Amino acid sequence: MSEGTSLVMESSENGTDLSQDDVGTTGETPEDSILSRQTSVNLVPFIGQRFVSQEAAYEFYCSFAKQCGFSIRRHRTRGKDGVGRGITRRDFTCHRAGYPQMKPSEDGKTQRNRKSSRCGCQAYMRIVKRADFDHVPEWRVTGFSNIHNHELLKSNEVSLLPAYCVISPDDKSRICMFAKAGMSVRQMMRLMELEKGVKLGCLPFTEIDVRNLLQSFRNVDRDSDAIDLIAMCKKLKDENPNFKYDFKIDGNNRLEHIAWSYASSVQLYETFGDAVVFDTTHRLEAYDMLLGIWLGVDNHGMTCFFGCVLLRDENMQSFSWALKTFLAFMKGKAPQTLLTDHNTWLKEAIVNEMPQTKHAFCIWHIIAKFSNWFSVLLGSHYDEWKAEFHRLYNLDLVEDFEEGWRDMINKYGLHANRHIISLYALRTFWALAFLRHFFFAGMMHTSQAESINTFIQRFLSAQSQLDRFIDHLADVVEFKDRAGAKQKLQQKLQKVCLKTGSPIESHAASVLTPYAFGKLQEELVLAPQYASVLLDEGCFQVRYHTQMNGGCKVIWLPCQEHISCSCHQFEFSGILCRHVLRVLSTNNCFHIPDQYLPTRWRDVSSSTSTYSFQNTAIRDHSGKVQFLESMASTLVTESIETEERLDAACEQISMVLSRIKDLPRAMHSANDAYNCPSDSLILQEVEDEDGIVRFAIGNAHESVSSGKLKERRARDGVDIARKRRHFSGTCCGQFGHDASECHLMGGDHLNGDALGYL
């Protein structure tokens, strides 16, 4: 398609028009436009189009691109995940955007002159993160151009682009099963074409892709790698007694299940283990093992890691073992609520092993399947139906949900649809009207789901060997902890902005973390828009000021300091709703009762720091470093309150630092550099244009918002990039010898017979 024959639309992020330098010309020739021939108007991106997540926008634009005859890739972003507001803008471009970069030659070697497909194509779509009137984050299209400077591919050619030659996890599992049955690659392809009902050669992948996948399976030694994984766990246990792990061996002396949790994860679970996500939607295909990850949310709204499990089989016995082991790690404490994917075996295992835990399904996993279930069936009505489903999902009352569900299936004629029947049968596991009485810590919101998915993706893509998997996962958890500590310190140093001047607001700001206070402040700002009417003694009807009927019923008993609302937001999220805040403010209540400012959302750093170092059971080096960083964070927070505190802190710190410098310094080798505390918490004074002194966090060479993991380090003089068999030199946790001389390994390399010893 030549330039000028496609659509160009762009809007600035604040809604104003952009200059001509930022946009191209607009025009379209119907007879020459592939867009006109191959796509319907419902599939064309437009300015203002909304998406619930980045992935939803990517999938939509990817479908549009495939029909037009090109593929896309992720390009520039604004912001970084897990830092501040996170990613606030994302660009998707044509796969031929940009120009090839010349790679510098190394040691005089001649670089391969490989031709690049990039030609500077300007086609793109831009999305920006915004919040609607309910303060729910969403992504909107603010820029779109479909101008290409290259020929677009035909429908039978576009499927051969690498972006579309993707083997889904389900297809990988099928291929693995077919390979075990002894089928040839050609037989696999024919059978999958019949299963999917597609024409010959129309699968989204080729025989070469299948052969490459099978070869990657053959390149691993499952039994030996499993032995190394157990050895790695034993090594971590020797280094830190608080590290937890357990495994199970089958009758053939092969690893069947293994689970582990880090010391920091167990500590986090004690405080934030009330609401947990157990994600079992990923597999390590090369080892044919299911990957399960336990995650949660801390008081700053950040994802925290609780544990991990690898299961050979996906059945009720395997899930029961995983749940029992996890409870053993966490001293028998079961979560109040548990979010999982819809899995019948897992559902039954939770009933048996955690009978007191409220089990619910992750709504984002359900919604991800809608495109395959309903897009073809509903056609042009799909988007309208999906919006209606979201409305029903967010309803407060069971009666409203039941009535709305009946109207929905009548309107769209979905009485006999098996997916609709299944969703309705399981409605108590996903519809919020049935779940608002239980605490989920905000993890059912789309924004939190994106954060959890981003955390999982950090360590899924980089591993090929099991022992390196657990090592890399430890790095990811450590990186997340350090990035979280920096962000928490950054939040504390920022002055809280009060928007209403209400005593309730200032009281909450002094108690809650910035994340939790932000949630409460959103409700407090909206509270004046609601009318409060006294129905009976202690009973109020609260409704939006334009509503004539309906609303929420609030019970307020001042003498007992008891307050509740029929919307059950406090029970669901731990944050008081706008209806309750409206009643409190109109009844001259100037503070929130303590029981409605849960410890779970409080900034407890000042209270936890009062424990002496001797009373904290910290034995390992990394634990002491984390404790010191926590103390430093609390010191800064408390000191900046007044000049007197600040002067006292500076004086005492100077004395402590002088004493430390007088102590003998240890001789560190290159490999010990990792254990030295970073200078990331050094506060540097920076004076802005107004003459106000502010604090910058970090050193001059490292940004607080660094989104990259640190470089992989060498361990014990052995490059970790080497093959697995060179790892065993540190199984006992001691340096200076290999496995053949290890006193624990008995002079022999660890083999299957040694599993019992481990």
Buried (B, 14 or more C-beta within 10 A) or exposed (E): BEBEBBBBBBBEBEEEEEEEEEBBEEEBEEEEBBBBEBBEEEBBBEBEBBBBBBBBBBBBBBBBBBBBBBBBBEBEBEBBBBBEEBBBBBBBBBBBBBEEEEEEEEEEEEEEEEEEEBBEBBBBBBBBBBEEEEEEBBBBBBBBBBBBBBEBBEEEEBBEBEBBBEBEEEBBBBBBEBBEEEBEBEEBBBEBBEEEEEEEEEBBBBBEBBEEBBEEBEEBBBBBBBBBBBBBBBBBBBBBEBBBBBBBBEEEEEBBBBBBBBBBBBBBBEBBBBBBBBBBBBBBBBBBBBBBBBBBBBBBBBBBBBBBBBBBBBEBEBBBBBBBBBBEBBEEEBBBBBBBBBBEBBBBBBEEBBEEBBBBBBBBBBBBEBBEBBBEBBEEBBEEBBEBBEEBBBBBBBEBBBEBBEEBBEEBEBEEBEBBEEBBEBBEBBBBBBBBEBBBBBBBBBBBBBBBBBBBEBBBEBBBBBBBBBBBBBBBBBBBBBBBBBBBBBBBBEEBEBEBEBEBBBBBBEBBBBBBBBBBBBBBBBBBEBBBEEEEEBEBBBBBEEEEEEBBBBBBEEEEEEBBBBBBBBBBBBBBBBBBBBBBBBEEBEEBBEEBBBEBBBBBBEEEBEEEEEEEEBEBBBBBBBBBBBBBBBBBBBBBEEEEEBEEBEEEEEEEEEEEEEEEEEEEEEBEEBEEBBEBBEBEEEEEEEEEEEBEBBEEEEBBBBBEBEEBEEBBEBEBEEEBEEBBBBBBBBEEBBBEEBEBBEEEBBEBEBBEEB
